[in-house]
Amino acid sequence: MRSLKKSRLVTSIILALAAGVALGASSYTHAQATKPRPGAAQQSSAPPKLFDPNDIVILLLDHQTGLFQTVKDITIQELRTNTAALAKLATLAKIPVITTASEPNGPNGPLMPEIRQLAPGATYVARKGEISAWDNADFVKTVRATGKKTLIIAGVWTSVCVAFPAIQAKADGYTVYAVIDASGDMSLMASQAALDRMTQAGIIPVTTNVIVTEVQRTWARPDAAQYADLYGEFAPHYRAVIESYNKAQDAARSK
């Protein structure tokens, strides 16, 4: 009997040791699997936040009149209006603007003139045939010279002229926002695929309205009326609200 008890005790100890070894091996395997690979980007645990209006630069890429003729996912009027609103916002809020064009003397055509008219202080960077603006050393140098770490990007085509530099800039450590309704592509499928690709890369999709509002932040500012006018340019329904409000105010004052 004593021998049987001893045998059972030894068996129990062996099983316990085996279970411990298995657990240790499992923990080690999990630790190895979840351990970041050398050079892999670290996931930030910081909660999302609004951007700092003092830390942004607007990049308007390849808004060329020739390319506009290939855009099918947004009307040309909306595309031009929203792009013009970004240019005007830049002047209003003193945000640096950098523009560029791919083959401006070829079929892609020149940049839409509204950008220069509404943002006369914009910096134009000529490229040497590079499809992605981020492959042009002068362009990257110009962006870095601003000292800004948050990029607001819009352009034509979304899947190329926006997505390529956005992904490259994100990999270089910039926070990147893609203004989807100030960009255009050859089809809804193309723009949706670009949107999916960019979001997977950590780029933040936004609209023109979001950028203007996030820069403004408050109506308690001396230039609030200029922001109201700006909203009315790309949001005609809001312009109607302002017009009806002003008319009501005039009527109340005349009594």
Buried (B, 14 or more C-beta within 10 A) or exposed (E): EEEEEEEEEEEEEEEEEEEEEEEEEEEEEEEEEEEEEEEEEEEEEEEEEEBEBEEBBBBBBBBBBBBBEEBBBBEEEBBBBBBBBBBBBBBBBEBBBBBBBBBBEEEBBEBBEBBBEBBEEBBBBEBEEBBBBBBBEBBBEBBEEBEBBBBBBBBBBBBBBBBBBBBBBBEEEBBBBBBBBBBBBBEEEBBBBBBEBBEEBBBBBBBBBBBBBBBBEEEEEEEEEBBBBBBBBBBEEBBEBBEEEEEEEEEEEEE
